[in-house]
Amino acid sequence: MSTELTNLLPINRIRAVRRAYFGRLIIIASILLTLLMIVTGVLLVPAYIYARTQVRIQTEHLEAINAGLENSDEAELQSRLSVLSERVDFLLEVSETPTVSMLMKDVLAISRPGIKLSGFSYSSHKIDEQPNTLLVMGTASTRDRLRAFQLALLSAPFSVTADLPISAYAKDRDIAFTITVTLARP
């Protein structure tokens, strides 16, 4: 039995069948696209209603604030203004302070051949005015590589000191270490 199929239709009928097929395909694709647009439009209705409600609530809140400002005393306005300026000063100070993730990127940018870092621990001492510290933990392949990494941390612009206990140098190879980096104040 032959697996070759023979089309006995004349060429103009073959073209007509193909045109009809592609016409139906385009119609089905158009219908599906239209249905998709209708469904997404219906799904956007709750978001639109929520946004309109939020705009109305925020407008009412703004009107209440404006009415409160018109009725308030000058002293109360000055006290609010001083509180807001203190908050602005704090926010400016926070914006100039480097983030912990930036600090981690700086530590990871330091060349460290033979050093495998396994962890970090950050301690913030804002209340008692002590400098912030960062513990860098890992494993060094040799003493020389550990010493080079410690000196690289010490010379980094973000650090004041990089303390490594002398007991870390007791082993010759595969040295587990914890370096305490005292951070410079911004």
N, C-alpha and C positions, 0 to 999 in steps of 0.2 A: 504494500500500500504506500502510496506517495504522500509525503508530508507537505508538499508544495501545494499551496492553494491558488487557484486561478480565478481571477475576477473577470466575469463575463460581461460586466456592464460596459457600455461605451464610455469614452473619456468625458463627454459632456455630462453624462449622468453621474459619473464618479465625482466630478467637480461640484455638481449640484448637491450630492449627498454630503460632501465635505463642508460646503457652505452652510447647509442646514445644521450640521453637527456643531460647527463653530458658532453659528448664530444662537443655538440653544445654550451652548456653553457660556457665551457672553451674557445671555439673559439670566441664567442661573447665578453667575458671578455678580451681576447687577443687583439681583434680588437679595443675595446674601450680604452684599455691601450695604444695601439700604436697611436691611434688618439689623446689621451691626451698628449702623449710625443711630437707629431708633433706640436700640437697647442702651447704648452709651448715653444718649440724651436722657433717657428715663433714669439711668443711674446717677446722672449729674444733678437731678432735681433736689435730692436731700442736701447736697453740698451747697447748692444755690440758696436754699431756704436757710441753712445754718449760717451762711455768710451774711445774708440780709439781716437775720436776727442779731448777729454779733455787731454789725454796723449800727443797728438801731440801739442796742444796749450801750455801745461805746459812745454814741452820740448823746444819749441821755446822761451818761456818766460825765461827759465833758460839759454838758449844760449845767449839771449839778455842781461841778467844780467851779465853773465860771460864776454861778449864782453865789456860791459860798465865798468866792474871792471878793465879790462886790459887797457882801454883807460883813466881811470880817474886819477886825480892827487892824491897825497898822502894826502893832506889836506882835500880834499873832502871825501876820504875814512875814515880819522880820525873823521870827523864830523858825518858821518853816523854811525860809530862805537860808538861814544859817545851817540847819540840819541838812538841807539839800547840798549846800556847798561842801560840808564835811563829807558827805557821801561821794561827791564828785572827786574830792581830794583822794579819798580812799580808792576809788575806781581808777584814778590816774596812777596811783602807786601800784595797784595790782596789775595794770596794763603794762607797766614798765618792768615788772618782775618776770624773769624768765620762767617758763613753765617746766614742770618736771619732765615732760616728754622732750622738750628741747634740750634739757640737761642730759637725758639718756642718749639722744642723738649725738650730742657733743662727745660723750664718753665712747660711744660706738664708733665715732669717726677717728678716734686715736688709733694709730697703727699698733697692732698687738700680735706680731708673729709668735706662734708658740703659746698663745694665751687663749683659753676657752672660757668665756664668761658664762656664768650659770645663774646669776641673779643680781638684783639691785634692791636696796632698801633706802628710802628717803625719809628723813626726819626733819620736820619743820618746827622751829622754836620761836615763834612769833611772840609768845606771851612773855617769856623770861629773857628776851633779848640776846640769847645765845645764838651763835651762827648755825645755820642749817647744815646738816651732814648728809652724806651719801655713802652707803656701804656698797662696795663693788666686790662681788664674790665670784670665784672661778677656780680654774686649775691652770698652772703653768708647767710647761714641759721641762724647763731648767731654771736654776737660780738666776742666771744672767738675764734671761727673758723676763722673769718676774721683776727684777731690779729695773730693767729698762722700761717696763710698763709703769712701775711706780713713779719713776722720774718723769715719764711722759704725762702722767696724771698730775704730778706736782707742777709741771710747767704749763699746764692748761690754763687758759684765762679765767675759768670759772672756779679754780681751786686756790685755797690758801695753803692748806697742808694736805699731804697724802700719807697717812700713817699706816705702816704695816708692822705687825708684831714680829719681833726677832725670831720667834719660834717658827715662823714660816720658812726660814732658811735652814731648818734642821734636815730636811730631805734634799737629795740631789736631783731627783726627777719626780714628775707628776706631783707637784706641790699644790695642795689645796690652800687657798688664801682668801682673806677678807681684808680689803684695804678701806680704811675710813678716810673719806675725803671731806675736809672742812671747806664749805663753799663760801665764796666771796659774797659780800652783801651787794645787791644791785644799787 
